[in-house]
Amino acid sequence: MSKVEEFLTPAEEKEIISAIRTAESNTSGEIRVHIEATSDKEHYKRALEVFHLLKMDNTKDANAVLIYVAVKDHKFVIYGDKGINDVVPKNFWDTTKDVIQNQFKKGNFKQGLVDGILKAGLELQSHFPWQTDDINELPNEISK
């Protein structure tokens, strides 16, 4: 098995997908998780590349968020689209990053992602509340 396949069990992946659905039920924002073993590129640049590959830059309000994880590199990036970054303070993602990082340091990878997703959903809710005409613009799945 590769590092990516060993990172989360199928049951843990289901919990993460459930967290995405929960987080998105209160916001028009879209949240995705991408996991890969490693990157030859600087991790922020790779997260941006994945963001575009997953077509996350095509949401109506430019309010998608990617949580990118490079397993072997022990790195993760939270990348928010322009619509988010235009309206939030510069350190907006710091509390979400801290929530994930605290769990990752303990080896609780699934819980770190679940907590980070739920925290991101709460943060997005104040700027991008769920509307009755909202549609789910991106799949609620983990990409690899």
Sine and cosine of phi, psi and omega as CSV:
sin_phi,cos_phi,sin_psi,cos_psi,sin_omega,cos_omega
0.00,0.00,0.54,-0.84,0.04,-1.00
-0.99,0.13,0.24,-0.97,0.04,-1.00
-0.85,0.52,-0.58,0.81,-0.01,-1.00
-0.91,0.40,-0.70,0.71,-0.03,-1.00
-0.93,0.36,-0.47,0.88,0.01,-1.00
-0.99,0.11,-0.27,0.96,-0.11,-0.99
-0.90,0.44,-0.68,0.74,-0.01,-1.00
-0.69,-0.72,0.59,-0.81,0.11,-0.99
-0.99,0.17,0.29,-0.96,0.08,-1.00
-0.84,0.54,-0.61,0.79,0.03,-1.00
-0.91,0.42,-0.64,0.77,0.03,-1.00
-0.91,0.41,-0.63,0.78,0.04,-1.00
-0.88,0.48,-0.64,0.76,0.04,-1.00
-0.89,0.46,-0.62,0.78,0.03,-1.00
-0.91,0.42,-0.61,0.79,0.01,-1.00
-0.92,0.39,-0.69,0.72,0.04,-1.00
-0.89,0.47,-0.63,0.78,0.07,-1.00
-0.89,0.46,-0.65,0.76,0.04,-1.00
-0.90,0.45,-0.62,0.78,0.05,-1.00
-0.88,0.48,-0.72,0.69,0.01,-1.00
-0.88,0.48,-0.68,0.73,0.01,-1.00
-0.89,0.46,-0.75,0.66,-0.03,-1.00
-0.88,0.48,-0.67,0.74,-0.05,-1.00
-0.97,0.24,-0.19,0.98,0.01,-1.00
-0.95,0.30,-0.23,0.97,-0.02,-1.00
-0.92,-0.40,0.03,1.00,-0.06,-1.00
-0.57,-0.82,0.44,-0.90,0.13,-0.99
-0.99,0.14,-0.12,0.99,0.04,-1.00
-0.91,0.42,0.40,-0.91,0.01,-1.00
-0.89,-0.45,0.70,-0.71,-0.04,-1.00
-0.83,-0.56,0.74,-0.67,0.07,-1.00
-0.75,-0.66,0.42,-0.91,0.09,-1.00
-0.85,-0.53,0.73,-0.68,0.08,-1.00
-0.81,-0.58,0.76,-0.65,-0.02,-1.00
-0.83,-0.56,0.76,-0.65,0.14,-0.99
-0.61,-0.79,0.27,-0.96,-0.10,-1.00
-0.93,0.37,-0.78,0.63,-0.11,-0.99
-0.37,-0.93,0.20,-0.98,0.06,-1.00
-0.65,-0.76,0.68,-0.73,0.10,-1.00
-0.98,0.20,-0.28,0.96,-0.03,-1.00
-1.00,-0.07,0.27,-0.96,0.14,-0.99
-0.87,0.49,0.66,-0.75,-0.21,-0.98
-0.90,0.44,-0.59,0.81,0.05,-1.00
-0.90,0.44,-0.69,0.73,0.02,-1.00
-0.90,0.43,-0.63,0.78,0.02,-1.00
-0.92,0.39,-0.65,0.76,0.03,-1.00
-0.87,0.48,-0.67,0.74,0.03,-1.00
-0.88,0.47,-0.67,0.74,0.02,-1.00
-0.89,0.46,-0.72,0.70,0.03,-1.00
-0.89,0.45,-0.66,0.75,0.04,-1.00
-0.79,0.61,-0.72,0.70,-0.01,-1.00
-0.96,0.28,-0.64,0.77,0.03,-1.00
-0.86,0.51,-0.60,0.80,0.00,-1.00
-0.99,0.11,0.06,1.00,0.01,-1.00
0.85,0.53,0.56,0.83,0.02,-1.00
-0.97,0.26,-0.23,0.97,0.01,-1.00
-1.00,0.08,0.16,0.99,-0.02,-1.00
-0.96,-0.29,0.25,0.97,0.01,-1.00
-0.97,0.25,0.50,-0.87,-0.08,-1.00
-0.81,0.58,-0.70,0.71,-0.06,-1.00
-0.98,-0.21,0.21,0.98,-0.04,-1.00
0.76,0.65,0.75,0.66,-0.08,-1.00
-0.81,-0.58,0.67,0.75,0.06,-1.00
-1.00,-0.09,0.49,-0.87,0.00,-1.00
-0.77,-0.64,0.75,-0.66,0.08,-1.00
-0.93,-0.37,0.77,-0.64,0.20,-0.98
-0.97,-0.25,0.95,-0.33,-0.06,-1.00
-0.98,-0.21,0.75,-0.66,0.00,-1.00
-0.80,-0.60,0.81,-0.59,0.15,-0.99
-0.96,-0.28,0.98,-0.21,-0.21,-0.98
-0.88,0.48,-0.84,0.55,-0.05,-1.00
-0.91,0.41,-0.48,0.88,-0.03,-1.00
-0.99,0.15,-0.20,0.98,-0.06,-1.00
0.83,0.55,0.71,0.70,-0.02,-1.00
-0.75,-0.67,0.52,-0.85,0.16,-0.99
-0.58,-0.81,0.42,-0.91,-0.02,-1.00
-0.70,-0.72,0.66,-0.75,0.17,-0.99
-0.96,-0.28,0.87,-0.49,-0.03,-1.00
-0.87,-0.50,0.86,-0.51,0.04,-1.00
-0.96,-0.30,0.59,-0.81,-0.03,-1.00
-0.94,0.33,0.17,-0.99,-0.08,-1.00
-0.83,0.56,-0.66,0.75,-0.02,-1.00
-0.86,0.51,-0.56,0.83,0.04,-1.00
-0.97,0.26,-0.79,0.62,-0.09,-1.00
-0.90,0.44,-0.38,0.92,0.05,-1.00
-0.95,0.30,-0.37,0.93,-0.11,-0.99
-0.89,-0.46,-0.08,1.00,-0.05,-1.00
-0.94,-0.35,0.37,-0.93,0.06,-1.00
-0.91,0.42,0.34,-0.94,-0.07,-1.00
-0.84,0.55,-0.60,0.80,-0.06,-1.00
-1.00,-0.07,0.36,0.93,-0.11,-0.99
-0.79,0.62,-0.66,0.75,-0.08,-1.00
-1.00,0.05,-0.04,1.00,-0.06,-1.00
-0.87,0.50,-0.68,0.73,-0.03,-1.00
-0.93,0.37,-0.60,0.80,0.06,-1.00
-0.91,0.41,-0.69,0.73,0.04,-1.00
-0.86,0.51,-0.70,0.72,-0.02,-1.00
-0.89,0.46,-0.65,0.76,0.01,-1.00
-0.88,0.48,-0.72,0.69,0.00,-1.00
-0.91,0.41,-0.75,0.67,-0.08,-1.00
-0.87,0.49,-0.65,0.76,0.00,-1.00
-0.87,0.49,-0.65,0.76,0.03,-1.00
-0.96,0.27,-0.64,0.76,0.01,-1.00
-0.87,0.49,-0.64,0.77,0.00,-1.00
-0.87,0.49,-0.47,0.88,0.03,-1.00
-1.00,0.02,-0.03,1.00,-0.04,-1.00
0.99,0.13,0.19,0.98,0.00,-1.00
-1.00,-0.07,0.96,0.29,-0.13,-0.99
-0.93,0.36,-0.71,0.70,0.02,-1.00
-0.87,0.49,-0.73,0.69,-0.04,-1.00
-0.91,0.41,-0.59,0.81,0.06,-1.00
-0.87,0.49,-0.70,0.72,0.02,-1.00
-0.93,0.37,-0.69,0.72,0.02,-1.00
-0.86,0.51,-0.77,0.64,-0.01,-1.00
-0.88,0.48,-0.66,0.75,0.00,-1.00
-0.91,0.41,-0.65,0.76,0.03,-1.00
-0.90,0.44,-0.72,0.69,-0.01,-1.00
-0.91,0.42,-0.63,0.77,0.04,-1.00
-0.91,0.42,-0.69,0.72,0.03,-1.00
-0.88,0.48,-0.65,0.76,0.04,-1.00
-0.87,0.49,-0.68,0.73,0.04,-1.00
-0.90,0.43,-0.68,0.73,0.00,-1.00
-0.89,0.45,-0.67,0.74,-0.02,-1.00
-0.93,0.36,-0.52,0.85,-0.07,-1.00
-0.83,0.56,-0.62,0.78,-0.05,-1.00
-0.94,0.33,-0.47,0.88,-0.02,-1.00
-0.98,-0.18,-0.48,0.88,-0.04,-1.00
-0.71,-0.70,0.94,0.33,-0.03,-1.00
-0.91,0.42,0.45,-0.89,0.05,-1.00
-0.90,0.43,0.65,-0.76,0.03,-1.00
-0.88,-0.47,0.44,-0.90,-0.05,-1.00
-0.88,0.47,-0.42,0.91,0.00,-1.00
-0.99,-0.12,0.18,0.98,0.01,-1.00
-0.91,0.42,0.61,-0.79,0.14,-0.99
-0.85,-0.53,0.46,-0.89,0.04,-1.00
-0.98,0.22,0.95,-0.30,-0.12,-0.99
-1.00,0.10,-0.35,0.94,-0.03,-1.00
-0.76,-0.65,0.50,-0.86,0.00,-1.00
-0.89,0.45,0.59,-0.81,0.07,-1.00
-1.00,-0.03,0.95,0.31,-0.03,-1.00
-0.63,-0.78,0.27,-0.96,0.07,-1.00
-1.00,-0.08,0.81,-0.58,0.06,-1.00
-0.99,-0.12,0.44,-0.90,-0.02,-1.00
-0.67,-0.74,0.00,0.00,0.00,0.00
